[in-house]
Amino acid sequence: MLLIRPVLDLVRSLPVLVGALVLGSGNNWQWIGLAFTALTIATGISHCLTSRYRVSATQVEWRTGLLLRKQRAVPRDRIRTVDVVSEPKHRLFSLAAVRIGTGRHSQGKGPGKDELVLDAVTRQEAQRLRILLLHRKTVPADVVAPPEQLVAAVDRKWLRYAPFTLSGIAVVGAMLGTVYHFAHELNLDPVRYGPLRELADRVTQEPVWLTVVTAAIGLLLLVSVLSVGGYVLSFWNFRLTREPGGTLHIRRGLITTRSVSIEEDRLRGVELKEPLPLRMAGGAKCVAVAAGLREGKGADKGGGLLLPPAPLGRAQEVAGEVLGEDVAGAVLVRHPRQALNRRITRALTSVLVPAAALFLLAWAGALPDWPWQLVLVLVPLAVLVGWDRYRTLGHALAGRYLVTRSGSLARTTVAVRRDGLTGIVVERSWFQRRAGLVTVVAPIAAGRGRYHVVDVGESAGLALADATVPGLLTPFLVTAKRAE
């Protein structure tokens, strides 16, 4: 790291250094820039030289710093995750970074205040720390990885699902945004120069429909290629294994490798995610519902991914093997027809309200007529989406798990352990009361924290809530029956 850290610090200081040398020529600003860069590099070197850590019986301690001393400690009984990450800078010297988390995450991009990072330890030491902190076992320095049972491994045939993840759209958007930003700052119009100028001239001579079709095909090809590349970089050599003692171990990555461990005692369920493009291709991905793992947009990066985009049947098999029960084979109960009416009504409202607003603007002369007419074309699509959202609704009790499914554009099927719920909630809005529907909410200290059984019949919903956590609602149901 004494070779790598100065180079990284120099790269981070390049904007300040270049600005000082270019804009500060002839005054003292260039010396200030050089001094700032030298101080940054010296601080990085001192960080490498003074970093120390130890594992005591009660906590993990880390300290660093020469002039400004930093010290952090994490209680061992609060450790929830131990991730081993090897970036290219680490892999060059067979090193790794050990991220010790307590299940809490900050809102920023960096590690949370309860996360401890031991950067640049040997791979063997990283493996020893992972076993020591997760399994609570004292292991020698020359530790050998325990035997593992293979649960799932990536198949090269699954690359066909990569374009349907549409992950390349984010890359294309970032590239276009970066180019636009620099062009705007430099007051440049890229269309006026080089090949882009020739392309723009050719586009203006072609029919509009041909230009749109060509651009759409080109964008689709570019997104597909980038999505496949992202799939390979993220999920190369993906392996999900089970270690003795009940720990799931996940390894993946091509350039940056990552190793994540999830104790099965903290596993509260799994979630099958099927975004519409991936669902149309017959694929899905499996994500763990466990304490200490990041949720939302960072769920995949947070280490909870049990299976990358793969065939739906394989994702269901992995979910059943991880949970020990065939939750995917459970027969889901259909919701009443009133739920269909609510979904179609909502879908039509999302189209008709903007169409009405555009019609009023056109009637007032502020807009032409074609905008509101174009929006009305979406009415059949809205009805189709509403019907599909109803068709995917369902719930079931499968052994120890509550299974619920919902969504259309992003369909999710989640199974959560009933004995891990912190209670049960029955909600209903004014519109639900008129339709005789309720929403049963299952709160749990893992994953998103709340999972919903949406728009189920009132009697069926109360029965489901009572059966999910037996005895919790019984006194209230008996009281209501007596009151009647």
BELWO-V399255 format. One record per backbone hydrogen bond with DSSP energy under -1.0 kcal/mol. CO is the residue of the C=O (numbers start at 1). NH is the residue of the N-H. E is the energy in kcal/mol with one decimal. If there is no record, write none. Layout:
co/nh/e
CO/NH/E
CO/NH/E
This chain:
co/nh/e
1/5/-3.0
4/8/-2.2
5/9/-2.5
6/10/-2.3
7/11/-2.1
8/12/-2.2
9/13/-1.6
11/14/-1.1
13/17/-2.8
14/18/-3.4
15/19/-2.2
16/20/-2.3
17/21/-2.3
18/22/-2.7
19/23/-2.2
20/24/-1.0
24/27/-1.9
28/32/-1.8
29/33/-2.4
30/34/-2.2
31/35/-2.4
32/36/-2.5
33/37/-2.3
34/38/-2.5
35/39/-2.5
36/40/-2.2
37/41/-2.3
38/42/-2.5
39/43/-2.3
40/44/-2.0
41/45/-2.2
42/46/-2.4
43/47/-1.9
44/48/-1.7
45/49/-2.1
46/50/-2.0
52/63/-2.4
54/61/-2.6
58/76/-2.7
59/56/-2.7
60/74/-2.3
61/54/-1.9
62/72/-3.0
63/52/-2.5
64/70/-3.4
70/64/-2.4
72/62/-2.5
74/60/-2.6
75/78/-1.3
76/79/-1.1
81/101/-2.5
83/99/-3.1
84/259/-2.7
85/97/-3.0
86/257/-2.2
87/90/-1.1
87/91/-2.8
88/92/-1.6
90/93/-1.5
90/95/-2.6
94/123/-1.3
96/121/-2.6
97/85/-2.8
98/118/-2.9
99/83/-2.6
100/116/-2.9
101/80/-2.9
101/81/-1.8
112/115/-1.8
116/100/-3.5
118/98/-2.4
121/96/-2.1
122/126/-2.5
123/127/-2.2
124/128/-2.0
125/129/-2.6
126/130/-2.2
127/131/-2.0
128/132/-2.5
129/133/-2.8
130/134/-1.9
131/135/-1.8
149/242/-2.6
152/240/-3.2
155/158/-2.0
156/159/-1.6
157/160/-1.5
158/161/-1.9
159/162/-1.2
162/165/-1.7
166/169/-1.3
168/172/-2.6
169/173/-2.7
170/174/-2.4
171/175/-2.5
172/176/-2.7
173/177/-2.5
174/178/-2.3
175/179/-2.5
176/180/-2.6
177/181/-2.3
178/182/-2.4
179/183/-2.4
180/184/-2.6
181/185/-2.4
182/186/-2.1
183/188/-3.0
189/192/-2.1
190/193/-1.5
193/197/-1.0
194/198/-1.3
195/199/-2.7
196/200/-2.4
197/201/-2.3
198/202/-2.1
199/203/-2.3
200/204/-2.0
203/206/-1.0
207/211/-2.0
208/212/-2.5
209/213/-2.3
210/214/-2.5
211/215/-2.6
212/216/-2.5
213/217/-2.5
214/218/-2.6
215/219/-2.6
216/220/-2.4
217/221/-2.4
218/222/-2.4
219/223/-2.7
220/224/-2.2
221/225/-2.5
222/226/-2.4
223/227/-2.4
224/228/-2.4
225/229/-2.3
226/230/-2.6
227/231/-2.3
228/232/-2.3
229/233/-2.4
230/234/-2.2
231/235/-2.7
232/236/-1.1
233/254/-1.9
235/238/-1.5
236/253/-1.2
238/154/-2.0
239/251/-2.1
240/151/-3.1
240/152/-2.0
241/249/-3.0
242/149/-2.6
243/246/-1.5
243/247/-1.1
246/264/-2.4
247/243/-3.2
248/262/-2.9
249/241/-2.7
250/260/-2.9
251/239/-2.2
252/258/-2.8
257/86/-3.0
258/252/-1.9
259/84/-3.1
260/250/-3.4
262/248/-3.1
263/266/-1.5
266/291/-1.4
268/417/-2.7
269/289/-2.9
270/415/-2.6
271/287/-2.6
272/413/-2.3
273/285/-1.8
274/411/-1.6
275/279/-3.1
276/280/-2.4
277/281/-1.1
278/283/-2.9
279/282/-1.5
282/312/-2.3
284/310/-2.5
285/273/-2.7
286/306/-2.3
286/307/-1.7
287/271/-2.7
289/268/-3.1
290/293/-1.2
296/299/-1.6
298/302/-1.9
299/304/-1.4
300/303/-1.1
304/288/-3.4
307/286/-1.5
310/284/-2.4
311/315/-2.2
312/316/-2.4
313/317/-1.9
314/318/-2.3
315/319/-2.2
316/320/-2.2
317/321/-2.4
318/322/-2.5
319/323/-2.2
320/324/-1.8
325/327/-2.0
327/330/-1.4
336/339/-1.4
337/341/-1.9
338/342/-2.1
339/343/-1.9
340/344/-2.4
341/345/-2.4
342/346/-2.4
343/347/-2.4
344/348/-2.6
345/349/-2.4
346/350/-2.0
348/352/-3.4
349/353/-2.0
351/355/-1.8
352/356/-2.6
353/357/-2.2
354/358/-2.5
355/359/-2.1
356/360/-2.2
357/361/-1.9
358/362/-2.2
359/363/-2.8
360/364/-1.9
361/366/-2.3
361/367/-1.0
362/365/-1.0
369/373/-1.5
370/374/-2.4
371/375/-1.9
372/376/-1.6
375/378/-1.7
376/379/-1.7
378/382/-2.4
379/383/-2.3
380/384/-2.1
381/385/-2.4
382/386/-2.5
383/387/-2.4
384/388/-2.3
385/389/-2.5
386/390/-1.7
387/391/-2.4
388/392/-1.7
394/405/-2.6
395/333/-3.6
396/403/-3.0
398/401/-2.0
400/418/-3.2
401/398/-2.5
402/416/-2.1
403/396/-2.2
404/414/-2.5
405/394/-1.4
406/412/-2.6
409/276/-2.8
411/274/-3.1
412/406/-1.9
413/272/-3.4
414/404/-2.3
415/270/-1.5
416/402/-2.7
418/421/-1.1
425/441/-3.4
427/439/-3.2
429/433/-2.3
430/434/-1.7
431/435/-1.5
432/437/-2.7
436/458/-1.9
438/456/-2.6
439/427/-3.0
440/453/-2.9
441/425/-2.3
442/451/-1.5
443/422/-2.2
444/446/-2.0
446/449/-1.9
449/444/-2.3
451/442/-3.3
453/440/-2.1
456/438/-2.6
457/461/-3.3
458/462/-2.3
459/463/-2.2
460/464/-2.4
461/465/-2.6
462/466/-2.2
463/467/-2.2
464/468/-2.2
465/469/-1.6
469/472/-1.9
473/477/-2.3
474/478/-2.6
475/479/-2.2
476/480/-2.3
477/481/-2.1
478/482/-2.4
479/483/-2.4
480/484/-1.7
